[in-house]
Every structure is written in C-alpha cells, then in structure tokens.
Amino acid sequence: MRTVLIPIGHGNYVNCDHLLAVVRFQSAPVMRQVQAARDEGMVIDATMGRRTLSVLYMDSGHLVLSANQPDTIAKRANDDD
C-alpha cells in the first residue's frame, strides 16, 4: 500500500487517505466547529502564522488549518489519485 501525501502549504503535508473534506474557513458554522475542536485540542494549525483560508477534516476527528485555498488543496488531492 502506498501512502500519498499532499502538500497543504508551507512545507506541510497530509495523508490523502485520511482526508474527508476540504472547506472554506469564512463561514460561521465552520468557524464554530474550529473553535470547538480547538477547545478539545483537536486542531492542527499548519498556517505558519498566515491567514486561515481552508479547513481540512480528517478521519481521526482532527481539523487541519491551512493558508492555501480549498480549490488548490482539492486539485492536489485529485491529481494524486
């Protein structure tokens, strides 16, 4: 079995097999989910201090914050399939 890692920006990668969804950060429901996950310690911040543009939902329940556009990440994930 081959592990496929996709770049999510600034030298950070996620395993494509564990990625459930990539969504835009600007909506209020997503912001509430990120805050709730942050309170539970389930947020991985991969923005390197830049503005959060997308949230990656992982099958482990973690939320990964990225400074890349969701379209960019989705394209990279689809290209690696």
C-alpha positions in Angstrom: 0.0 0.0 0.0 1.4 3.4 -1.0 1.0 6.5 1.2 0.1 9.6 -0.8 1.0 12.9 0.9 -0.5 16.1 -0.5 1.1 19.5 0.2 -1.2 21.9 2.1 1.3 24.8 2.1 4.5 26.0 3.7 6.2 22.6 3.8 3.2 20.8 5.5 1.6 17.6 4.1 -1.4 15.4 5.0 -2.1 11.8 4.1 -4.7 11.9 1.3 -6.2 8.5 2.5 -7.3 10.2 5.8 -8.7 13.4 4.3 -12.5 13.6 4.4 -13.3 17.1 3.2 -11.7 20.5 2.5 -13.9 23.5 3.2 -13.6 27.3 3.2 -12.9 28.9 6.6 -15.0 32.0 6.2 -18.4 30.5 7.1 -19.7 30.9 10.6 -20.6 27.2 11.1 -17.0 26.2 10.2 -15.5 28.8 12.5 -17.7 27.5 15.3 -16.5 23.9 14.6 -12.9 25.0 14.6 -13.3 26.8 17.9 -15.0 23.8 19.5 -12.2 21.5 18.1 -9.6 23.9 19.4 -11.1 23.7 22.9 -10.8 19.9 22.7 -7.3 20.0 21.4 -8.2 18.6 18.0 -6.9 21.4 15.8 -3.6 21.2 13.9 -2.6 24.7 12.8 -0.5 24.4 9.6 -0.9 28.1 8.6 2.6 29.1 9.8 1.1 32.4 11.2 -0.7 33.3 8.0 -4.4 33.8 7.5 -6.5 30.6 7.6 -8.2 30.0 4.2 -9.3 26.4 4.5 -10.1 23.7 7.0 -9.3 20.0 6.3 -11.5 17.4 8.1 -9.5 14.3 8.8 -11.0 10.8 9.6 -9.4 11.0 13.1 -11.6 13.9 14.0 -8.8 16.4 13.8 -9.2 19.7 11.9 -6.2 20.9 10.0 -6.0 24.6 9.2 -4.3 25.7 6.0 -3.3 29.0 4.4 -4.0 27.6 0.9 -7.3 28.0 -0.9 -9.6 24.9 -0.7 -9.6 24.7 -4.5 -5.8 24.4 -4.6 -5.8 21.6 -2.0 -8.6 19.7 -3.6 -6.9 19.9 -7.0 -3.7 18.5 -5.5 -5.6 15.7 -3.8 -7.4 14.8 -7.1 -4.2 14.9 -9.1 -2.5 12.3 -6.8 -5.3 9.7 -7.2 
